[in-house]
């Protein structure tokens, strides 16, 4: 996809930079608060938002395959601070 879509959010997502910016503005979250991602799938958008907003993230999904993928992605996204998500 084009530069309009961040690579970390994944090509299968329809969430581009404009939508991510809008979500950040409308969420109005302070650092350290908890963001819940219901039906997180592979977690791309939730992890991006949590990192951008400096918040904690809890996500859940019905797919065990997606959960395995998001756990791996969490480590790559947060590194030493992976307990935040």
C-alpha angles and dihedrals in degrees: 000000000000129000087272088081120061113231092227091059090058131241093259092064123090090209111115132177093275093054092045090052091048092051091049091051096045097044090060091193124169120221113277097026121125122256116194119206108197111198090011096175108189089348100238099136096038093050091047091051093046091052094044094048096038091233134135118257133212115183135174136186138176093231114087089197091058091047091055089050094049092049089055092044090049091060092050092046100047104020109184091010096055090126086075088076 
